[in-house]
């Protein structure tokens, strides 16, 4: 039996797709920014939001909606769900509900609760490159992606 190498890299057209994102901190803001940059509609659900989400509300007023609340059973309709909370219990409940409803889900803090990974992204000169270590080495991914961005002459969207 062959070893499973992990996640298959795939690029998806997010234009017009609805992404439900739980959490309002730095990781949530980075995810939201990438999703918005690539055309998704993002609904953030969090009891409070940081500067990153607040900045994105101004930049993407038509595509970003923020609901100030904690997770409650009954995830809104969406194409993908992302959880960037600091609440392991909520993350597991979000994962379970998504599995029951067959909604692809990504739990930022636990790769075992992910249907897909959110890669580091380098973009420049008409190219988009996603970088992942399958959740095993975030430092290596960050370093490699930084070098890739320099080489490509691109910036992350800010």
Residue frames as a rotation matrix with the C-alpha (Angstrom) as fourth column:
UNK 1
0.575 0.818 0.000 0.00
0.818 -0.575 0.000 0.00
0.000 0.000 -1.000 0.00
UNK 2
-0.207 -0.658 0.724 1.34
0.624 -0.658 -0.420 3.42
0.753 0.365 0.547 -0.96
UNK 3
-0.500 -0.011 -0.866 1.85
0.751 -0.504 -0.427 6.16
-0.431 -0.864 0.260 1.58
UNK 4
0.584 0.719 0.377 -0.58
0.804 -0.575 -0.149 9.03
0.110 0.390 -0.914 1.16
UNK 5
-0.428 -0.856 0.291 1.54
0.805 -0.507 -0.307 12.10
0.411 0.103 0.906 0.35
UNK 6
-0.679 0.204 -0.705 -1.05
0.422 -0.678 -0.602 14.43
-0.601 -0.706 0.375 1.86
UNK 7
0.268 0.854 -0.446 -3.10
0.163 -0.497 -0.852 17.13
-0.949 0.156 -0.273 0.23
UNK 8
-0.065 -0.177 0.982 -3.44
0.986 0.139 0.091 17.54
-0.152 0.974 0.165 -3.54
UNK 9
-0.671 -0.182 -0.719 -2.61
0.161 -0.982 0.098 21.09
-0.724 -0.051 0.688 -4.70
UNK 10
-0.180 0.705 0.686 -5.57
0.983 0.106 0.149 22.60
0.032 0.702 -0.712 -6.51
UNK 11
-0.978 -0.043 -0.205 -6.55
0.048 -0.999 -0.017 26.10
-0.204 -0.027 0.979 -7.63
UNK 12
-0.255 0.965 0.061 -10.20
0.943 0.262 -0.205 27.10
-0.214 0.005 -0.977 -7.30
UNK 13
-0.615 0.184 0.766 -12.08
0.260 -0.870 0.418 30.03
0.744 0.457 0.488 -8.83
UNK 14
-0.627 0.327 -0.707 -13.44
0.748 -0.002 -0.664 31.85
-0.219 -0.945 -0.243 -5.77
UNK 15
-0.959 0.261 0.107 -15.18
-0.206 -0.908 0.364 34.63
0.193 0.327 0.925 -7.68
UNK 16
-0.195 0.975 0.108 -18.63
-0.721 -0.217 0.658 34.97
0.665 0.051 0.746 -6.16
UNK 17
-0.091 0.123 -0.988 -18.15
0.427 0.901 0.073 32.07
0.900 -0.416 -0.134 -3.74
UNK 18
0.550 0.327 0.768 -19.27
-0.545 -0.557 0.627 32.62
0.633 -0.764 -0.129 -0.15
UNK 19
-0.268 -0.709 -0.653 -16.74
0.322 0.573 -0.754 31.84
0.908 -0.412 0.075 2.55
UNK 20
0.853 0.483 0.199 -17.78
-0.085 -0.246 0.965 31.71
0.516 -0.840 -0.169 6.20
UNK 21
-0.170 -0.980 -0.102 -14.87
0.219 0.064 -0.974 32.64
0.961 -0.188 0.203 8.43
UNK 22
0.868 0.405 -0.287 -14.96
0.330 -0.041 0.943 32.24
0.370 -0.914 -0.169 12.22
UNK 23
0.172 -0.803 -0.571 -12.51
0.910 -0.092 0.404 34.42
-0.377 -0.589 0.715 14.14
UNK 24
0.931 0.262 0.254 -11.46
0.337 -0.883 -0.326 38.03
0.139 0.389 -0.911 13.97
UNK 25
0.588 -0.771 -0.245 -7.76
0.034 -0.280 0.959 38.03
-0.808 -0.573 -0.138 14.78
UNK 26
-0.049 -0.765 -0.642 -4.56
-0.721 -0.418 0.552 38.18
-0.691 0.490 -0.531 12.76
UNK 27
-0.831 -0.250 0.498 -4.85
0.079 0.831 0.550 34.72
-0.551 0.497 -0.671 11.18
UNK 28
0.092 0.949 0.301 -8.49
0.733 0.139 -0.666 35.35
-0.674 0.282 -0.683 10.24
UNK 29
0.547 0.076 -0.834 -7.50
-0.273 -0.925 -0.263 38.68
-0.791 0.371 -0.486 8.68
UNK 30
-0.538 -0.796 -0.278 -4.78
-0.581 0.111 0.806 37.04
-0.611 0.595 -0.522 6.56
UNK 31
-0.674 0.361 0.644 -7.22
0.541 0.835 0.098 34.38
-0.502 0.415 -0.758 5.37
UNK 32
0.395 0.896 -0.205 -9.95
0.531 -0.405 -0.744 36.93
-0.750 0.185 -0.636 4.67
UNK 33
0.176 -0.398 -0.900 -7.53
-0.531 -0.809 0.254 39.11
-0.829 0.433 -0.353 2.72
UNK 34
-0.846 -0.526 0.093 -6.50
-0.240 0.531 0.813 36.25
-0.477 0.665 -0.575 0.46
UNK 35
-0.404 0.782 0.475 -10.07
0.771 0.571 -0.284 35.15
-0.493 0.251 -0.833 -0.12
UNK 36
0.515 0.612 -0.601 -11.23
0.254 -0.778 -0.575 38.69
-0.819 0.143 -0.556 -0.88
UNK 37
-0.226 -0.719 -0.658 -8.26
-0.550 -0.463 0.695 39.32
-0.804 0.519 -0.291 -3.17
UNK 38
-0.979 -0.184 0.089 -9.30
-0.053 0.650 0.758 36.34
-0.198 0.737 -0.646 -5.25
UNK 39
-0.722 0.688 -0.073 -12.95
-0.409 -0.340 0.847 37.41
0.558 0.641 0.527 -5.53
UNK 40
-0.523 0.551 -0.650 -14.73
0.695 0.717 0.049 35.60
0.493 -0.426 -0.759 -2.70
UNK 41
0.184 0.604 0.775 -17.50
-0.425 -0.662 0.617 37.06
0.886 -0.443 0.135 -0.59
UNK 42
-0.610 -0.515 -0.602 -16.48
0.336 0.519 -0.786 36.66
0.717 -0.682 -0.144 3.05
UNK 43
0.517 0.747 0.417 -18.70
-0.267 -0.322 0.908 36.58
0.813 -0.581 0.033 6.10
UNK 44
-0.637 -0.764 -0.098 -16.67
-0.033 0.154 -0.988 36.93
0.770 -0.626 -0.123 9.30
UNK 45
0.641 0.768 -0.018 -18.30
-0.057 0.070 0.996 35.72
0.766 -0.637 0.089 12.50
UNK 46
-0.375 -0.803 -0.463 -16.43
0.614 0.158 -0.773 36.73
0.694 -0.574 0.434 15.65
UNK 47
0.420 0.535 -0.733 -17.18
0.906 -0.295 0.304 38.30
-0.054 -0.792 -0.609 19.02
UNK 48
0.653 -0.296 -0.697 -14.64
-0.131 -0.951 0.281 41.03
-0.746 -0.092 -0.659 18.21
UNK 49
0.777 -0.410 0.477 -12.27
0.604 0.272 -0.749 41.87
0.177 0.871 0.459 15.37
UNK 50
0.081 -0.863 -0.499 -8.74
0.658 -0.329 0.677 43.20
-0.748 -0.383 0.541 15.20
UNK 51
-0.036 -0.206 -0.978 -7.23
-0.345 -0.916 0.206 45.93
-0.938 0.345 -0.038 13.07
UNK 52
-0.913 -0.402 0.075 -6.79
-0.087 0.371 0.925 43.62
-0.400 0.837 -0.374 10.07
UNK 53
-0.414 0.846 0.336 -10.47
0.903 0.428 0.036 42.81
-0.113 0.319 -0.941 9.71
UNK 54
0.322 0.534 -0.782 -11.40
0.460 -0.810 -0.364 46.44
-0.828 -0.242 -0.506 10.37
UNK 55
-0.443 -0.572 -0.691 -9.06
-0.397 -0.566 0.723 47.55
-0.804 0.594 0.024 7.54
UNK 56
-0.953 0.077 0.294 -10.57
0.278 0.614 0.739 44.94
-0.124 0.785 -0.607 5.21
UNK 57
-0.023 0.992 -0.128 -14.10
0.835 -0.051 -0.548 46.18
-0.550 -0.119 -0.827 5.99
UNK 58
0.265 0.054 -0.963 -13.05
-0.173 -0.980 -0.102 49.55
-0.949 0.194 -0.250 4.55
UNK 59
-0.658 -0.648 -0.384 -11.21
-0.506 0.002 0.863 48.06
-0.558 0.762 -0.329 1.55
UNK 60
-0.927 0.320 -0.195 -13.92
0.078 0.674 0.735 45.55
0.366 0.666 -0.650 0.60
UNK 61
-0.734 0.646 0.208 -17.23
-0.548 -0.384 -0.743 47.05
-0.400 -0.659 0.637 1.78
UNK 62
0.137 0.836 -0.531 -19.29
-0.987 0.164 0.003 45.09
0.090 0.523 0.847 -0.76
UNK 63
0.147 -0.173 -0.974 -17.55
-0.377 0.901 -0.216 41.73
0.915 0.399 0.067 -0.28
UNK 64
-0.736 -0.467 -0.490 -16.91
0.281 0.448 -0.849 41.55
0.616 -0.762 -0.198 3.46
UNK 65
0.340 0.861 0.379 -19.63
-0.328 -0.269 0.906 41.22
0.881 -0.432 0.191 6.04
UNK 66
-0.796 -0.595 -0.111 -18.90
-0.070 0.274 -0.959 41.07
0.601 -0.756 -0.260 9.77
UNK 67
0.458 0.887 -0.055 -21.24
-0.138 0.131 0.982 39.59
0.878 -0.442 0.182 12.34
UNK 68
-0.491 -0.641 0.590 -20.21
-0.658 -0.171 -0.733 40.14
0.571 -0.748 -0.338 15.96
UNK 69
0.660 0.677 0.327 -21.09
-0.745 0.533 0.401 36.80
0.097 -0.508 0.856 17.56
UNK 70
-0.433 -0.706 0.560 -19.58
-0.714 0.648 0.265 33.53
-0.550 -0.285 -0.785 18.77
UNK 71
-0.793 0.122 -0.596 -20.07
-0.364 0.690 0.626 30.23
0.488 0.714 -0.503 16.95
UNK 72
-0.251 0.768 0.589 -23.49
-0.653 0.315 -0.689 28.73
-0.715 -0.558 0.422 17.42
UNK 73
-0.614 0.093 0.784 -24.80
0.441 0.864 0.243 25.59
-0.655 0.495 -0.571 15.73
UNK 74
0.566 0.796 0.215 -26.33
0.595 -0.214 -0.775 26.56
-0.571 0.566 -0.595 12.42
UNK 75
-0.517 -0.833 -0.196 -23.46
0.364 -0.421 0.831 27.67
-0.775 0.358 0.521 10.19
UNK 76
0.252 0.611 -0.751 -24.78
-0.465 -0.604 -0.647 30.10
-0.849 0.512 0.132 7.55
UNK 77
0.849 0.095 0.520 -24.97
0.384 0.565 -0.731 28.91
-0.363 0.820 0.443 3.95
UNK 78
0.420 -0.759 -0.498 -21.60
-0.753 -0.598 0.276 29.07
-0.508 0.259 -0.822 2.25
UNK 79
0.768 -0.196 -0.609 -19.30
-0.417 0.570 -0.708 27.29
0.486 0.798 0.356 -0.14
UNK 80
-0.069 -0.842 -0.535 -16.35
0.402 0.468 -0.787 26.97
0.913 -0.269 0.306 2.27
UNK 81
0.949 0.284 0.135 -15.87
-0.018 -0.380 0.925 27.38
0.314 -0.880 -0.355 6.01
UNK 82
-0.123 -0.992 0.001 -12.71
0.216 -0.027 -0.976 28.57
0.969 -0.120 0.217 7.73
UNK 83
0.912 0.356 -0.204 -12.20
0.269 -0.143 0.952 28.56
0.310 -0.923 -0.226 11.48
UNK 84
-0.151 -0.953 0.261 -9.48
0.320 -0.297 -0.899 30.75
0.935 -0.052 0.350 12.96
UNK 85
0.747 0.462 0.478 -10.70
-0.313 -0.391 0.866 30.84
0.587 -0.796 -0.148 16.55
UNK 86
-0.499 -0.851 0.163 -8.65
-0.582 0.190 -0.791 30.24
0.642 -0.489 -0.590 19.66
UNK 87
-0.056 0.625 0.779 -11.38
-0.915 0.279 -0.290 27.92
-0.399 -0.729 0.556 20.97
UNK 88
-0.892 -0.423 -0.160 -10.67
-0.452 0.819 0.354 24.23
-0.019 0.388 -0.922 20.39
UNK 89
-0.551 0.770 0.322 -14.18
0.336 0.558 -0.759 23.18
-0.764 -0.310 -0.566 21.42
UNK 90
0.345 0.676 -0.651 -15.77
-0.353 -0.549 -0.758 25.58
-0.870 0.491 0.049 18.91
UNK 91
-0.333 -0.559 -0.760 -13.33
-0.923 0.028 0.383 24.43
-0.193 0.829 -0.525 16.21
UNK 92
-0.971 -0.036 0.235 -14.33
-0.022 0.998 0.062 20.78
-0.237 0.055 -0.970 16.73
UNK 93
-0.143 0.989 0.039 -18.05
0.342 0.087 -0.936 21.69
-0.929 -0.120 -0.351 16.67
UNK 94
0.229 0.144 -0.963 -17.59
-0.725 -0.634 -0.267 23.74
-0.649 0.759 -0.041 13.48
UNK 95
-0.729 -0.578 -0.367 -15.73
-0.680 0.550 0.485 20.81
-0.078 0.603 -0.794 11.91
UNK 96
-0.807 0.442 0.391 -18.44
0.290 0.874 -0.390 18.33
-0.514 -0.201 -0.834 12.92
UNK 97
0.182 0.922 -0.342 -21.26
0.027 -0.352 -0.936 20.51
-0.983 0.161 -0.089 11.61
UNK 98
0.003 -0.258 -0.966 -19.44
-0.920 -0.380 0.099 21.02
-0.393 0.888 -0.238 8.31
UNK 99
-0.935 -0.355 0.011 -18.90
-0.329 0.878 0.348 17.28
-0.133 0.322 -0.937 7.93
UNK 100
-0.448 0.850 0.279 -22.60
0.420 0.475 -0.774 16.63
-0.790 -0.229 -0.569 8.59
UNK 101
0.506 0.695 -0.511 -23.59
-0.048 -0.569 -0.821 19.26
-0.861 0.440 -0.255 6.02
UNK 102
0.333 -0.479 0.812 -20.85
0.870 0.488 -0.070 18.30
-0.363 0.730 0.579 3.52
UNK 103
0.986 -0.131 0.102 -19.29
-0.092 -0.942 -0.322 21.79
0.138 0.308 -0.941 3.50
UNK 104
0.287 -0.950 -0.123 -15.51
0.642 0.286 -0.711 21.84
0.711 0.125 0.692 2.89
UNK 105
0.991 0.101 0.093 -13.82
-0.016 -0.589 0.808 23.15
0.136 -0.802 -0.582 6.05
UNK 106
0.032 -0.999 -0.012 -10.40
0.362 0.023 -0.932 24.37
0.932 0.025 0.362 7.14
UNK 107
0.965 0.148 -0.217 -9.56
0.247 -0.237 0.940 24.60
0.088 -0.960 -0.265 10.85
UNK 108
0.608 -0.758 0.235 -6.44
-0.430 -0.564 -0.705 26.77
0.667 0.328 -0.669 11.09
UNK 109
0.123 -0.593 0.796 -5.16
-0.992 -0.078 0.096 25.26
0.005 -0.802 -0.598 14.33
UNK 110
-0.105 -0.087 0.991 -5.58
-0.394 0.918 0.038 21.55
-0.913 -0.386 -0.131 13.50
UNK 111
-0.578 -0.224 -0.785 -4.65
-0.814 0.080 0.576 19.99
-0.066 0.971 -0.228 10.15
UNK 112
-0.969 0.223 0.104 -6.49
0.222 0.975 -0.026 16.78
-0.107 -0.002 -0.994 11.09
UNK 113
-0.098 0.976 -0.196 -9.71
0.559 -0.109 -0.822 18.84
-0.823 -0.190 -0.535 10.95
UNK 114
-0.213 -0.063 -0.975 -9.14
-0.578 -0.796 0.178 20.14
-0.787 0.602 0.133 7.42
UNK 115
0.634 0.406 0.658 -10.61
0.363 0.596 -0.717 19.11
-0.683 0.693 0.231 4.09
UNK 116
0.587 -0.494 0.642 -8.16
0.594 -0.277 -0.756 21.49
0.551 0.824 0.131 2.43
UNK 117
-0.031 -0.686 -0.727 -5.20
0.906 -0.326 0.270 23.63
-0.422 -0.650 0.632 3.41
UNK 118
0.974 0.224 -0.046 -4.76
0.195 -0.920 -0.340 27.37
-0.118 0.322 -0.939 3.01
UNK 119
0.320 -0.932 0.169 -1.36
0.937 0.284 -0.206 27.90
0.144 0.224 0.964 1.36
UNK 120
-0.003 -0.448 -0.894 1.05
0.206 -0.875 0.438 30.77
-0.979 -0.183 0.095 1.65
UNK 121
0.696 0.383 0.608 0.71
0.661 -0.009 -0.751 32.70
-0.282 0.924 -0.259 -1.60
UNK 122
-0.412 -0.766 -0.494 3.29
0.213 -0.608 0.765 34.37
-0.886 0.210 0.413 -3.81
UNK 123
0.552 0.656 0.515 1.98
0.716 -0.057 -0.696 36.40
-0.427 0.753 -0.501 -6.71
UNK 124
0.121 -0.501 -0.857 3.77
-0.255 -0.850 0.461 38.39
-0.959 0.163 -0.231 -9.37
UNK 125
-0.640 -0.439 -0.631 4.28
-0.655 -0.119 0.746 38.79
-0.403 0.891 -0.211 -13.10
UNK 126
-0.020 0.771 -0.637 1.01
-0.937 0.208 0.281 37.01
0.349 0.602 0.718 -13.87
UNK 127
-0.364 -0.162 -0.917 1.84
0.022 0.983 -0.183 33.97
0.931 -0.087 -0.354 -11.75
UNK 128
0.363 0.418 0.833 0.22
-0.886 -0.121 0.447 32.70
0.288 -0.900 0.327 -8.55
UNK 129
-0.323 -0.540 -0.777 2.09
-0.135 0.839 -0.527 30.12
0.937 -0.065 -0.344 -6.47
UNK 130
0.702 0.530 0.476 0.69
-0.593 0.063 0.803 28.36
0.395 -0.846 0.359 -3.40
UNK 131
-0.359 -0.889 -0.285 3.17
-0.394 0.421 -0.817 26.95
0.846 -0.181 -0.501 -0.88
UNK 132
0.652 0.568 0.503 2.40
-0.716 0.241 0.656 24.38
0.251 -0.787 0.563 1.80
UNK 133
-0.604 -0.794 -0.069 4.28
-0.701 0.571 -0.427 21.91
0.378 -0.209 -0.902 3.93
UNK 134
-0.123 0.660 -0.741 1.11
0.145 0.750 0.645 20.01
0.982 -0.028 -0.188 4.75
UNK 135
0.769 0.477 0.425 1.04
-0.264 -0.369 0.891 21.75
0.582 -0.798 -0.158 8.11
UNK 136
0.704 -0.515 -0.489 4.41
0.676 0.698 0.237 20.34
0.219 -0.497 0.840 9.18
UNK 137
-0.229 -0.893 -0.388 6.78
0.920 -0.329 0.214 23.32
-0.318 -0.308 0.897 8.95
UNK 138
0.769 0.639 0.033 5.25
0.624 -0.738 -0.258 26.80
-0.140 0.219 -0.966 8.93
UNK 139
0.420 -0.693 -0.586 8.65
-0.107 -0.679 0.726 28.47
-0.901 -0.242 -0.359 9.36
UNK 140
-0.571 -0.647 0.505 10.04
0.381 0.336 0.862 26.81
-0.727 0.684 0.055 6.24
UNK 141
0.089 0.706 0.703 6.94
0.995 -0.035 -0.090 27.80
-0.039 0.707 -0.706 4.26
UNK 142
0.845 0.236 -0.480 7.22
0.308 -0.948 0.077 31.43
-0.438 -0.213 -0.874 5.42
UNK 143
0.011 -0.945 -0.327 10.93
-0.133 -0.326 0.936 31.60
-0.991 0.033 -0.129 4.50
UNK 144
-0.586 -0.221 0.779 10.45
0.638 0.467 0.612 29.94
-0.499 0.856 -0.133 1.12
UNK 145
0.373 0.831 0.414 7.44
0.926 -0.305 -0.223 32.11
-0.059 0.466 -0.883 0.25
UNK 146
0.663 -0.216 -0.717 9.32
0.046 -0.944 0.327 35.30
-0.747 -0.249 -0.616 1.17
UNK 147
-0.444 -0.896 -0.004 12.15
-0.028 0.009 1.000 34.30
-0.896 0.444 -0.029 -1.17
UNK 148
-0.367 0.402 0.839 9.67
0.895 0.399 0.200 33.40
-0.254 0.824 -0.506 -3.90
UNK 149
0.711 0.681 -0.175 7.96
0.630 -0.727 -0.273 36.80
-0.313 0.084 -0.946 -3.61
UNK 150
0.264 -0.717 -0.646 11.34
-0.230 -0.697 0.680 38.56
-0.937 -0.031 -0.348 -3.87
UNK 151
-0.671 -0.563 0.482 12.30
0.255 0.436 0.863 36.48
-0.696 0.702 -0.149 -6.89
UNK 152
-0.157 0.720 0.676 8.92
0.983 0.177 0.041 37.07
-0.090 0.671 -0.736 -8.56
UNK 153
-0.926 -0.233 0.297 9.04
0.265 -0.962 0.070 40.79
0.269 0.143 0.952 -7.84
UNK 154
-0.079 0.989 0.123 5.61
0.213 -0.104 0.972 40.57
0.974 0.103 -0.202 -6.29
UNK 155
-0.804 -0.017 0.595 4.02
-0.539 -0.403 -0.740 41.67
0.252 -0.915 0.315 -3.09
UNK 156
-0.611 0.749 -0.258 1.38
0.792 0.571 -0.217 40.12
-0.015 -0.337 -0.941 -0.97
UNK 157
-0.004 0.741 0.671 -1.68
0.898 -0.293 0.329 42.24
0.440 0.604 -0.664 -1.70
UNK 158
0.493 0.257 -0.831 -1.12
0.721 -0.656 0.224 45.12
-0.488 -0.710 -0.508 0.73
